[in-house]
């Protein structure tokens, strides 16, 4: 079999467009989180079993309704109380359900390097008012490190619905094809690609840095 020259091999390599805007997912990309911890903490505050909390919050559509903006903090609290037959303090309950995040410390230098190089960035996340308030209060990089925040509860749609990607592109002021997106959930990546984004699934920060360098982005990491 004849050898393929280096020049030919490079010529055959598929071109990847350089993005004009970068969107990051929040949960399990910028911040790690634990739903099991949320269930245990909320159960302790409400005086019910963690399994009951899990079934109510994560076993049905309550989380989706909360993250899509169909209900707010008060609406979430009312439904939680009705379905668990409990009446905890609302602020304690929301804190118990939100104090579940830890920073993904490996990605912060990458974000800082991109910011220092002048790249435009945003957060595109399925999140709820309680989680967002907690995250922005606890982590300054979430609050200050990004130009655009495309949040499901504000946009009225959750990933992987096409509408959220369309609205995210509008907020960024860029065509979908000029946007790069990273998410840990394969279905959300597929939804972004279907909407025209260049999207990859997050596995680790070194791989993400390689993805970005492959697209012609120059930054220190």
PyMOL commands that set and color helices and strands:
alter all, ss='L'
color gray80, all
select helices_A, chain A and resi 6-12+35-46+50-57+62-67+73-84+90-98+105-116+129-138+140-144+152-155+162-172+176-178+186-194+205-214
alter helices_A, ss='H'
color red, helices_A
select strands_A, chain A and resi 21-24+31-33+101-103+121-125+148-151+179-183+198-201
alter strands_A, ss='S'
color yellow, strands_A
deselect
rebuild
show_as cartoon
